[in-house]
Amino acid sequence: MNDASPFTEPTGTARHAGFASLIETGPVQKVKLFTGVPVWLITGHAAAREALTNPNIVKSFTDGPHQDHVPAELVAATNQHMLSANPPDHTRLRKLVSAVFTRRRIEDLEPRIKQISGSLLDELEGSPVDLVDGYAYPLPVTVISELIGVPSFHRDDFRRLSMIVSNGPVNTPETYIGALAEMVELLRGMIEERRVTPKEDLLSALIAVRDGGDKLTDDELTSMVFLLLIAGHETTVSLITTGVYNLLSHPSELDKLRADRSLVPSAVEELLRYDSPVMVTIPAKTNAPVQIGDVTIPAGEVVLPTLSAANRDTTRFSSPETLDIARKDNQHMAFGHGIHHCLGAPLARLEARIAINDLLDRFPKLRLADPVEEPARYPSLLLNGMTRLDVLID
């Protein structure tokens, strides 16, 4: 077992160097996380694609954070969603949710996203400005909250709770379970309110959706909204924050983008690859011996495909350590791969494109307040965001 895991300490961009070292010695290795849990870390691009499509590698919530302590009723209310399900349950859930969480519904949000973005930029002031608190967080959380139907007075609660849940392994079991319980209580209250008074929001649509005689159960509803709330804003906060940071840290690429805004879509794809907002998938487990590349993983082992490492694999990407906003054939895996590919990827891309365009339009002199010191990252195995990003806007 390799004890020199990039996850020995749960923070910092030095992990990229650690991943590169692991890929060189083998894209499939057994390592020990900082929590002491042994896992098979999948770091190569081809190996990760194999792992994410192998039917004998299945999602296993029992290997998530603090699962020995989480009450069964909380597991049921937070784990019956697409990300943790395997076929045929996954197929059924995705079909139901996809019927209402459509590309058209997302595309129709564009004018409102631009309006929210403009209002937030109007309110930015000071020197420096924390772009996380002032813009990168409130933009996606307002969008997903309005889409689902979360009342504005609950949004700060969901921010606090989702940060605890997303960073589960670095919190105590008591803190983690308390956050789960509080979030479930809030979600159940919202669901009951919508049953009585439906509105034109995604929550009402999820309650009403039918496929023949099939519908989402109460726990499936709670679990799906739980997933959509967390995945629907935390990843986009990280994408916008690290994306802006990396653009401002690469002046030649920033100048290229300022000169040609048609590059914004490809810039977003490159920012997703270069500094992926989600580092790993949720844990999976082998239910039989599995061959990945030239390595055989025994049955009953925890497998952790590492998206951020796969996106820096030199066997798949030319000069992966270089930020190139015009990169061609950018088949990154920032949103996963296979049946669990992120359903909300089109929304995250749309928000990031609007955010980057609006920031460059509004603040031609946008720059880092401290171009030398890298901002602190989340203490998380999952998310690759920044706790704050100080910028100068004038």
N, C-alpha and C positions, 0 to 999 in steps of 0.2 A: 504493500500500500504506500502511495506517495503522500507524505505528510506536508509537502511543500505546496499546499493548495492556495490558489488566489483568494480563497474564502477563509483563510486562516484568520484574517481580520476583516470584518464586514463593511469596509468602506475604502474609498480611494480609487483613483484611476490607475494606480500601479498594477491593478489586476490585469490590465491588457498585456503587460510584459509577462506576467505569470501565465496567462492563457497561451501566449505565443510559445513560451518554453514548453508547456505541456503538449501543444500540438506538435512541436518538433520531436518530442520523445514518444509521441503516440497520441492520436486524437481520442482514444478511449482509455481512461485510467481510473483506477479506484483510489479515491482520496478521502481525507477526513475533513469535514467542515469544522468551522470554529466552535460549533456546538458539540463536537465530538462524534457526530453521526457519520458513519462511513457510507459513501455513495460512489456510484460510477459516474464520473463527470465526462460528458460527451462534448468535446470542444471543436472537433473538425466539422466543416460544412457538410461534406457528404455523409459523415457518420451521424450528424444531427438529423439530417433528412431521413436517413434510414431509421433512426430511433423513433422519430415522430410519426412514422407510417407503419411501424412494425406492429401487427395485431397482438403479439405476445408481450408487448410493453404497454401496460394499462395504467390508467390514472388510479392513484391510491391515496385517498385523503387521510388514511390512518398514519401516513408518514409525514403529515404536515406538522406545523408547530404545536407543541403542547397537547397532542391528541390523547395522551393518556389521562388528561385532566378535564377535557371539554365534555360537558354533560351531553347525553344522547340527543336531547331535544334541541340543543343549539347546533349540533352536527346536522340534524335533519333540516333545520331552518336556514342553514347557510351553505350547505354542500350539494344540494340537489339542482345543480345548474350545469350548463354545457361543458364548462372548463374542466369539471371533475368527473364527468360521466363518460362511460364507454358504450359502444354500440351493444344492443339496440337502443338503450336509453338515450344516448347522445343524439342519435338520428331523430328520434321522436321529439326531443326538446328543441333541437335546432330547427326542425320543420315548423314547430309552433311559433317560436320566437321570430324566425325569419319572415313569417307571414305578416308581421306588424312592424318589425324593425328593418324596414326596407331601404334600398338605395334612394328611392324617390323621396322617402320621408327625410333622409339625411340631406339630400340635395336641396330640398325646400327650406332647410335651415339657414342657407347661406346668407340671405339678407339680414336675418336676425343676428347671426354671428358677427357680421360686419358692424351692425348697430351696437352690439355689446362691446366689441373691440374699440370702436370709436369713443364710446362713453368712458371706458376705462382709461384710454389714452388722454382724454380731456382732463382727467383727474390726477394724472401723474404730475408730481411736483417735488422739488427738493434736489439736493445735490450731496451725495448721490441718491439714486432711487433704487429701492429693492424691487427688482423686476418680478420676483416670485410673488411677493405679497400684493404688489400693485397691479400685476397684469397676468403673469403666466398661470397663477392659481385661479383667480376669479373668473377668467375667461372660460376655460373648460368646465369649471364647476357650475357656473351659471347656465351654460349651454345644456349640460347633461341634466341638471336639476329641472330646468324648464321643460326639457324633452320628456322626462319621466313624470314630472308633476310634484317635485319636492317643494314644500313651502319655503319661502326665503328665510323664515325664522328657524328652520332646522339645519341650514347649510353649514353654519359654523360647527354644530354638533357633528355632522357627518364628516367634516374635515378632520376634526380631532380624532374621531373614532376610526376613520379609515386609515389614518397614519399609523395608529396602534396595530390595527389588524394587518396592514400590508407589511409591517416590520415585525411580525409576530415573534420570530426566533430571538430577537434582541430584547423583548419584553418579558417580564415575569409571567408565569401562568395566570396569576390572579389578575394582572392588568389586562392581559389578552382576553381572558374569558369575560371579564367585566365589560370590555368594549364590545365583544360579540353580543352579549346579553342586552346591552343598551341599544345597540343598533337594531337588533331583531325587534325589540319593543317598539322603536320608532317606526320601523317598516310595517309591522303588523297594524299599527294605528293608521298609517297612510292607506294601507290596502282596505281596511274596513271602511274608512271614510269614502274611498272611491267606489266601493260596492254600493253604498247608499246614494252617493252623488257622483256619477261618472262625469268625466270631463274629456276635452279633446287632447289627451296626453297619452304617453306610451303606457303608463301604468293602467289606465282604464282599458286600453287596447289589449294588454296582456291578460287582464281579467276576463275580457270578453272573447278572446280568440278561441276558435274551435277548429278541429280537424275531424270531421265526422262527429262522433260522439266524444272525442277526446278533448281534454282541456288541461291546463296547468292546475295541479293541486295547490293547496294553501302553502305547504312547505316549498314547493317548486316556485311559486310566485315570489315568496320571500327570498329564496335563494337567488332567483334571476335578478331581482331588483338589487339585491346585495352585490352581485357580480357587476351589473351594469353601472352602479354608482361608483364602485371602487375602480374598476377597469376603465370606466368612461371618463374619469378625470385624472387619476394619478399618473397614468402613462402619458397623457397629453401634457400635463404640467411638466413632466420630465423632458418630453420631446421639445417643447417650446424653450424651456430654460437652457438645457444643454445645447440645443440647436443655436440659439442666439449666442451663447458663450463661445461655441466653436467657430461661428462665423466671425465674431469680433476678435477671436484669437488668430484668425487667418486672414490678414488684411487683403492679400491678393485675391482670395476667393470672394471676400466681401465686395471688393471693387468690381469684380467680374459680375456679381449678382446685381449690384446697383446699376451697372451699365446695361444689363440685359435681364429684365424681369421675366422673360419667357423661361429662364432657367430655374425659377422658383420651384416648380414641381420636381425637377431632378435634384435640386438642392435639398428638398425635404427628404427624398429617398436616400441621398448620401448621408445626411445628418442622422437618419434612422440607422444606417449601417455603421457609420463611423463611431457613434457613441450611443448605442442602443438603449432606449429608455427602460426596457425590461431585460434583465441580465439572464435569467433562467426561466424555464417553464416551471409549473408546479410539479412536485415529485411524482414519478411514475414507478411502477414495479414490474419486474419480469415474472410472468406466470408460467414460464418454461425457459429452458436454456435458450439464449438468443445470441446469434452471431452478428456482430457489428464490425465491419471491416474484417480484420484478421483476429479479433478478440472475441472469445466466448464469455458471455456474462451468465452466470448460473441463475437458476430459478430462485425467486424470492428476494432478489436484490433491488435496492433503490437506484433508480437511474435519473440523472439530472442533465438533460440537454441544455447546453449553455449558449444562448442565442448571441450574446455579445462576443463570445469567442469565435463562434462560427462565422460571424460577420467580419472577422479580421483574419480569416484563414488565407494564407498565402497561396495555397493550392487552388483556391477559387477566385481570389481577387488579386489583380495586379496592384502592387504597392498599397496594401490595405491600410498601412499606417499613415497614408497621405489622404487628406481631405480634398476631394475633387468633385465639385458640385455639378460638373458636366459628365460624370462617370457614365459609361455605357454598360449595358448588360448587367445592371445592378440587382442581381437576384438575391437580395438580403433576406434574412429570416427574422427581422425585428418584430413581426406580428405572428411569428410561429410558422407552422407548416402542417399540411395534412388536414385531418378532419377538425382539429382544434385551432385552425387559423382564425385569428381574431375577427369576429363579426363586426366589430366597431372600427376596423381599420380605415374605411372610407371617411368616417367622421373625424378621426384623429388627423388624417392627411388634410382634410378640408380646413380644420381649425389651424393647423400649423402653417398652411399656405397663406391664410388670411392674416395670421399673426405676424409672420415675417414681412409680408408686403406692407401691412399697416405700420409696423414699427419703422421700416425703412422710409416710407412716405412721410411719416410724422416727424421723425428725428434724423435728419441727414447727418448730424454729428454724433450719433449714438456710438458710445465707446465704453470700454470697461473702466470702472473707477480704479481698479488695481490690476494692471495688465500682467503683473508678475505672479502674485499669489493666487493659486487656484482655489475657487470657492469650495467650501465643505460639502461633501456628498451625504446623502441619507445613510444612516447606519443600517443597511438592509441587504439581505441576500437577493432580493427580488428586484427592487426598483433602483434605478441609476440616476436619481434626480439630485438636485442641489437644494440645500436648506435655504439659501438666499443667493441672489446675484445682484451685486451693486453695480449700477451703470450711471454714466453721465449722459444727459439728454440735451444739453445746450452747448 
